[in-house]
């Protein structure tokens, strides 16, 4: 059995959710806000970052591989962390036709 001193813990942060600022007034929505929040969380001790992407104009969730790529690369260019996007799930918004796991996670 490992001693408490030798055990490792990974802290994961979920930056936002699928419901927008109406229900969560202070969540990061723009790519810059999400990157800044992710970097700040990693600097505070998080090892894993999870985020949803949003349309900056409407504030609604947007499942777009380019947005996720920008977020993931933006965070990982500044800190060493695991960063991952949402997984298409019923009820979390519309997904582009042809959206695949390969496209969604290619930047990783």
MIVEXRO-116422 format. One record per residue (C-alpha): x, y, z. Coordinates in Angstrom, 3 decimals, decimal comma. Example, Ala and Ser with C-alpha at 12.3 -4.5 7.8 and 13.67 -1.06 7.14 Angstrom:
! residues 2
X=12,300 Y=-4,500 Z=7,800
X=13,670 Y=-1,060 Z=7,140
END
This chain:
! residues 108
X=0,000 Y=0,000 Z=0,000
X=1,314 Y=3,436 Z=-0,934
X=1,945 Y=5,971 Z=1,758
X=0,009 Y=9,237 Z=1,630
X=3,235 Y=11,077 Z=0,791
X=3,777 Y=9,043 Z=-2,398
X=0,207 Y=9,274 Z=-3,728
X=-0,432 Y=11,722 Z=-6,553
X=-3,607 Y=13,698 Z=-7,174
X=-4,630 Y=15,375 Z=-10,415
X=-6,895 Y=18,388 Z=-10,136
X=-9,327 Y=18,865 Z=-13,032
X=-11,131 Y=22,133 Z=-13,640
X=-14,333 Y=22,481 Z=-15,663
X=-14,264 Y=26,100 Z=-16,848
X=-17,838 Y=26,473 Z=-18,009
X=-20,918 Y=24,535 Z=-19,006
X=-23,460 Y=24,310 Z=-21,799
X=-25,941 Y=26,865 Z=-20,424
X=-24,273 Y=30,259 Z=-20,938
X=-24,210 Y=33,392 Z=-18,805
X=-27,946 Y=33,474 Z=-18,153
X=-27,466 Y=30,633 Z=-15,663
X=-23,763 Y=31,164 Z=-14,905
X=-23,083 Y=34,923 Z=-15,055
X=-19,309 Y=34,736 Z=-14,585
X=-18,264 Y=31,863 Z=-16,841
X=-15,739 Y=32,477 Z=-19,614
X=-17,372 Y=32,477 Z=-23,073
X=-14,982 Y=34,043 Z=-25,580
X=-11,915 Y=32,146 Z=-26,741
X=-9,678 Y=34,662 Z=-24,938
X=-11,679 Y=34,405 Z=-21,699
X=-11,555 Y=30,605 Z=-21,819
X=-7,806 Y=30,577 Z=-22,509
X=-7,116 Y=33,106 Z=-19,748
X=-9,242 Y=31,164 Z=-17,238
X=-7,635 Y=27,847 Z=-18,209
X=-4,120 Y=29,237 Z=-17,857
X=-4,976 Y=30,801 Z=-14,481
X=-6,391 Y=27,495 Z=-13,208
X=-3,310 Y=25,549 Z=-14,278
X=-1,059 Y=28,121 Z=-12,629
X=-3,165 Y=27,639 Z=-9,481
X=-2,597 Y=23,871 Z=-9,558
X=-4,972 Y=22,222 Z=-12,047
X=-3,473 Y=19,517 Z=-14,274
X=-6,537 Y=18,949 Z=-16,478
X=-8,776 Y=21,565 Z=-18,128
X=-12,211 Y=20,904 Z=-19,633
X=-14,086 Y=23,584 Z=-21,569
X=-17,074 Y=24,195 Z=-23,805
X=-16,732 Y=26,539 Z=-26,798
X=-19,217 Y=29,344 Z=-27,475
X=-20,257 Y=31,612 Z=-30,302
X=-18,893 Y=35,000 Z=-29,192
X=-21,800 Y=36,907 Z=-30,772
X=-24,753 Y=34,947 Z=-29,422
X=-23,199 Y=33,522 Z=-26,245
X=-24,585 Y=30,093 Z=-27,151
X=-22,564 Y=26,865 Z=-27,125
X=-20,912 Y=26,198 Z=-30,474
X=-19,494 Y=22,838 Z=-31,401
X=-16,762 Y=23,888 Z=-33,790
X=-13,429 Y=22,108 Z=-34,184
X=-11,630 Y=25,363 Z=-35,048
X=-12,814 Y=27,047 Z=-31,833
X=-11,757 Y=24,060 Z=-29,767
X=-8,392 Y=23,968 Z=-31,512
X=-7,843 Y=27,652 Z=-30,719
X=-8,772 Y=27,112 Z=-27,058
X=-6,656 Y=23,976 Z=-26,616
X=-3,611 Y=25,388 Z=-28,372
X=-4,007 Y=28,731 Z=-26,574
X=-3,908 Y=27,100 Z=-23,153
X=-1,219 Y=24,550 Z=-23,982
X=1,037 Y=27,200 Z=-25,532
X=1,283 Y=28,857 Z=-22,110
X=1,109 Y=26,006 Z=-19,589
X=1,625 Y=22,251 Z=-19,423
X=-1,803 Y=20,679 Z=-18,981
X=-4,215 Y=18,174 Z=-20,432
X=-6,960 Y=20,168 Z=-22,166
X=-10,034 Y=18,512 Z=-23,638
X=-13,322 Y=19,633 Z=-25,230
X=-16,881 Y=18,450 Z=-24,819
X=-18,075 Y=15,193 Z=-26,277
X=-21,187 Y=15,520 Z=-28,477
X=-24,153 Y=14,729 Z=-26,255
X=-27,880 Y=15,103 Z=-26,819
X=-29,151 Y=18,302 Z=-25,244
X=-25,861 Y=20,220 Z=-25,398
X=-26,582 Y=22,028 Z=-28,639
X=-26,360 Y=21,370 Z=-32,337
X=-23,322 Y=19,700 Z=-33,839
X=-21,980 Y=20,282 Z=-37,341
X=-22,722 Y=17,572 Z=-39,877
X=-19,749 Y=15,273 Z=-40,187
X=-18,307 Y=16,225 Z=-36,794
X=-16,231 Y=13,255 Z=-35,709
X=-14,092 Y=12,356 Z=-32,742
X=-11,075 Y=12,462 Z=-35,037
X=-11,792 Y=16,108 Z=-35,961
X=-12,676 Y=17,099 Z=-32,409
X=-9,547 Y=15,653 Z=-30,807
X=-7,038 Y=16,057 Z=-33,665
X=-5,269 Y=18,988 Z=-32,000
X=-4,500 Y=16,892 Z=-28,952
END
